[in-house]
Amino acid sequence: MTTIHEIIPAALAGERLDRVVALITGASRADAAALVAAGDARVNGAPVTARAHRLAQDDDLAVDWDPVTTETTLDPDATVAFAVVYADDDVIVIDKPAGLVVHPGAGNDEHTLVNGLLARFPEIEAVGQEGRPGIVHRLDKETSGLLMVARSPVAYDGLVAQLSARDVHRHYQALVWGHFDVPSGMIDAPIGRSTRQGTRMSVTEGGKPAITRYDVQQRYGEPVALSLVACRLETGRTHQIRVHLEAIGHPVVGDDRYHGTRESFVVPRLFLHAASLGFVHPVTGEELSFSSPLPDDLAGVLDRLTPVADDGA
């Protein structure tokens, strides 16, 4: 991830934000608009998500930009395994298995979900951002569950707009360390890249706005104190749930990046699953909702636990 800074000269004063983002990154106007909608452009330190925002002379524009290198391959790969739970001419919803990277990037140039999608739906090649066709949001490599993909340009624009307006309903299940003092709550804390470890995100004053709501579904007492929680995203920052839960002292079990691995209880992988997804079809206007049960490996983890008799959190 690269951050590009530009002090707006007089020649660009009054220009739209998406046009200037396109100019300084070399991205297409559509990709620049997607960057703005995702909160990746900051004007004088504050995220601006309105692509038509007019810039003023001497504004300090910062854009987080992850350019795709010319070495990145986007060859179709029919060996990539994933389940399609819904597909029409405009939208695809897939159930991503754990261990699958969503799109090519540093260290993952092939055998990604995008490569698999291109083998099944080659028309998405011309949809969305270069290097990540059809992708409007992501799941971490070790996170399983539901992900929506745009199959047409009009669907891409519509889904990106819904995400920007926080109109997409995304619910996750996570097993976390410890017990909560309250049965539900909201974590409202900005997230940015860690200044100590570049591969980690952290709660930081200068980060992007991030909101996660949670509800405790079940507490466990043996062999260790754990809680199964349902998390709802209002924003979609990198590693958001993992960072937020760690920040309040309840890291996700099995998360080796955010202090969730402990010898007292070993699990096969990160216990985080995108369990439900709801949005308005960007072309038909129909309300769509999907659910995905816990995969067998995570369900097996719960079978090893003893619930607390009194389930009040």
Secondary structure, DSSP 8 states (H G I E B T S, - for coil): -EEEEEE--GGGTT-BHHHHHHHHH---HHHHHHHHHTT-EEETTEE---TT-B--TT-EEEEEE----TT------TT---EEEEE-SSEEEEEE-TT--SS-BTTB-SSSHHHHHHHH-GGGGGSSSTTSTTBSS---TT-EEEEEEESSHHHHHHHHHHHHTT--EEEEEEEEES--SSSEEEEE--EEE-SS-TT-EEE-TTSB--EEEEEEEEEEEESS-EEEEEEEESS--TTHHHHHHHHTT--BTT-TTTT--BTTB--SS--EEEEEEEEE-TTT--EEEEE----HHHHHHHHT-EE-SS---
